[in-house]
Amino acid sequence: MGLHYTGPLLEWLDVNHPEFMEELGKLAARGQVEIIGGGFYEPIMVSIPSKDQAAQFGRMSDYIERKFGGAPSGAWLAERVWEPHLPGVFEAAKINYTLLDDVHFQAAGIELEDLFGYYIAEDRGATVNVIPGLKALRYLIPFRDTDEILEYLRGVAERHPGGMAAMGDDNEKFGAWPGTYDHCYRDGWLEKFFTVLEENSEWLVTTPPGEYLAQHSPLGRAAVPAASYTELMEWVLPTTARNQLAKVEKEFAGRPEVLRFLRGGIWRGFLCKYPEANLLHKKMLRVSRKISGVRPGALGRAGGEKLERARTHLLRAQCNDAYWHGVFGGVYAPHVRTEPWRELIRAECLVESLGAERAKAVHSERFDFDADGADEVYLTAPKFAALLKPNDGATIAALDFRPEAVALINSLQRRPETYHAKVAEAVHGETGNVASIHDQVRAKESGLAERLRYDRWPRNAFRLLLFPNGKNYSDYDAIRLDESASFAGGVYRTKKSAGGDVTFELEAPLEILSGYVGPTLNVTKEFAFTPTDAGFRIRCRIGLQSIGKAPRSLLQFQAGLEIVVNLLAPNELDRYIEVGGSGGPTRHPLKWSGESAAPVVRAVDEWQNVAVRMDAPGAAKFWTVPIDTVSESEEGFERVYQGSQIMAVWPVEFAQGEEWSAEIFVDVTNAKV
């Protein structure tokens, strides 16, 4: 067989289980196992720049050659995400073959019965051999009885003598998926399977893929379109489209000749479906451009070493799981998102340190950071980086505490997902059944249906909510404040951007979701970012002024300025929220939900060594609500803490023509000296 391990796993095994690496080397030396290459940090190859593609393939090939005595001839393509230009990438990396799913070939018009071999994919003269991975085998192994699997293979052998039946799949299904450990090992399925293979070796030959290719000719050429495996192409669709596709697939469930032409979108759609993944991706591309723009020859030895460390951090940040979501995808997993963010912060700081022209200043840039068609304001300084989005309520979408490489916001908007319709029927606890995770409906805790919430806005920081009097903390928790959409998520004009001082402005009617339409307001939102000895401070001042010729009247409503902070682990004792009081601060776990009267709230993460202090002079109260999503995982539906939204609330009362203002100070420092 061929075995592929990700680069991080190989490095971990080398340090923690050298005896395993030694055993793997023996298998490879005997020809039982062919070590398969790929991108070292398991990126989606089509999502990264060409220089990084070469570096990812090159690092893996060099590692395998160093550890196992020979460079790999084949490469595993992460999530089998294929696009037609990839043959040139493979050829440049001296990769001879890869494996794709049978649906890739069906999309090219090739029949299932013609997939028991391999094909040549070509782009502008560059070629790579592509092996079809059979879905039938993926669902048979290890979930069905070995006799059934043998019957399938015997039929293939009779119809295609000398042909190949290939399967490429995750090793997690042999022990890590729910129920599979007992099934494969304690109940003996895996031992029985290998025994059956040996007993039928006269007609059933197991061989490493590279060896088969060397001994057999290709079946022909294949013009494979952009695709991945079936489930991923469904997951990538927007929820409404995914629901419609599911209905069509159900309608034609008995028509395989129709189903072969039904498929969803391509992997890139995740960057449209999840802006949080897109933001991370565009940060990665920016850091990659910065690194590629440095001339190593002009750096000297120390500078060259620093650049190489920055490049390693970048390549690590390209690990694919944080950029998408399915049963396997990690955009809903904060710890999975956090590591790429941390790696990019480290890489960006290193590459910036190679230039001394702005070592201490706050540097301001205006450009379209996230490729959404609108310019953002990007501020960087030695201790922080901040991305401000005028076109989304003049909010802060990303905020980095650079001394500890902490992405402070890193939250996720709660949005409808197709699988939410199944949450109420999910079974909590062990079912006793062994099946593919695609066929299971499980929950890691009960009552998840009651936890479903859908946000009106992305979970950015410093969002201004203007909402009616009478609304309370419970309304905030339930997302029914009826706030004005214009000021919460409208397109603000950038009035000033110089160093750490940025001012936004918006003029719009005070329209409340419940139907109230008030006078036109001019809203200014002034930011001042200031480096401090301990970290940095953000001062945000809100100014409201009514304009127009309406009769003079008294305006009365509530204003909230919402801060989002994600410190990852809601139940750990070294991560907490402190609210003040006459007897001193009261400490709560991060998952705490409630109202506090004091003007100060402090969120602390001693593990990441960061503290965020929010001081809102004159505010009547703070409302703190944990952001919990309900998402899929290998073990079933689960509730995941995505940070806390902490909103300072002021009563607003002023006459038409007058101005009302409020401000909040956010200080970010180390939690421990």
Order of alpha helices (4+ residues) and beta strands (2+ residues): beta-alpha-alpha-beta-alpha-beta-alpha-beta-alpha-beta-beta-alpha-alpha-alpha-alpha-alpha-alpha-alpha-alpha-alpha-alpha-alpha-beta-beta-beta-beta-beta-beta-beta-beta-alpha-alpha-beta-beta-beta-beta-beta-beta-beta-beta-beta-beta-beta-beta-beta
